[in-house]
Amino acid sequence: MEALDALLNRVSVARLTEPAPNAAQREALFQAALRAPDHGQLRPWRFLTIEGAARERLGELYAEAVQLKGDASQAALDKARAMPLRAPLIIVVIACLKEHPKVPLVEQRLAAGCAAHGILLAAHAQGIGALWRTGDMAFDAHVAQGLGVQDNEELLGYLYVGTPANEPRTAPVLATEDFVASWG
C-alpha cells in the first residue's frame, strides 16, 4: 500500500477476530512506532502485548477495578471480563515520562501518541484491523498498577488488533477548510 493511501484511508476497525498479526507483521507495527517524532530521542514510550489467556487475566484485572469502584453487579463484572476478548491482540500504549530541560512532558506524551498512531497506520497498510480504545480502564490506577505502569509512566490506551470481521468502512472525506485557516 502506498504511504499516502494509508494516511488518507485508515479507519478504526471495531469488529476483530483471529488471527492476530504474525511475527513479521508485528515487527513492522513496532518498527513504524519507532519512527514517531521524538525530540531529544528520548523514546518516551513502551508497549505491552496481551493475547491468548492473558486477555482473560486482563479481564479479571478489569473486574477487580470495577469492584473497587463499588459496582459488583454481575452484569458489570461480566462486561469488564469480556472487554479484552474483543480482539486477538491488545497492545497497551504507555508513555514513559522523563524530566528533561528541553523536552516538556506534554511533548513526550504526544510522541508516545504518535508512536501508537504509527502502529495503527502500519496495521492498516498491512490489511490488519486496529482500533484505539481508552475508557475507564485506561485511566484506572488499579489497572495501571496491575499492568506494571510505573510512577513516571502513563497508560495512554489500548490498541485492539486483529483480522477485520467485516470489510472496513470507507474513510469519510472531510473538508480541509473546516480545520485549516491562514493566520495573519
Secondary structure as the mmCIF struct_conf table of DSSP 4:
data_model
#
loop_
_struct_conf.conf_type_id
_struct_conf.id
_struct_conf.beg_label_comp_id
_struct_conf.beg_label_asym_id
_struct_conf.beg_label_seq_id
_struct_conf.end_label_comp_id
_struct_conf.end_label_asym_id
_struct_conf.end_label_seq_id
HELX_RH_AL_P HELX_RH_AL_P1 ALA A 3 ASN A 9
STRN STRN1 LEU A 16 THR A 17
BEND BEND1 GLU A 18 GLU A 18
HELX_LH_PP_P HELX_LH_PP_P1 PRO A 19 PRO A 21
HELX_RH_AL_P HELX_RH_AL_P2 ALA A 23 ALA A 33
TURN_TY1_P TURN_TY1_P1 LEU A 34 ARG A 35
BEND BEND2 ALA A 36 ALA A 36
HELX_RH_3T_P HELX_RH_3T_P1 HIS A 39 GLN A 41
STRN STRN2 TRP A 45 GLU A 51
TURN_TY1_P TURN_TY1_P2 GLY A 52 GLY A 52
HELX_RH_AL_P HELX_RH_AL_P3 ALA A 53 LEU A 68
TURN_TY1_P TURN_TY1_P3 LYS A 69 GLY A 70
HELX_RH_AL_P HELX_RH_AL_P4 GLN A 74 ALA A 82
HELX_RH_3T_P HELX_RH_3T_P2 MET A 83 ARG A 86
BEND BEND3 ALA A 87 PRO A 88
STRN STRN3 LEU A 89 CYS A 96
BEND BEND4 PRO A 101 VAL A 103
HELX_RH_AL_P HELX_RH_AL_P5 LEU A 105 ALA A 125
TURN_TY1_P TURN_TY1_P4 GLN A 126 GLY A 127
STRN STRN4 GLY A 129 ARG A 133
BEND BEND5 GLY A 135 GLY A 135
HELX_RH_3T_P HELX_RH_3T_P3 ASP A 136 ALA A 138
BEND BEND6 PHE A 139 PHE A 139
HELX_RH_AL_P HELX_RH_AL_P6 ALA A 141 GLY A 146
TURN_TY1_P TURN_TY1_P5 LEU A 147 GLY A 148
TURN_TY1_P TURN_TY1_P6 ASP A 151 ASN A 152
STRN STRN5 GLU A 153 PRO A 164
BEND BEND7 ALA A 165 ASN A 166
HELX_LH_PP_P HELX_LH_PP_P2 GLU A 167 PRO A 172
HELX_RH_3T_P HELX_RH_3T_P4 THR A 176 ASP A 178
TURN_TY1_P TURN_TY1_P7 PHE A 179 PHE A 179
#
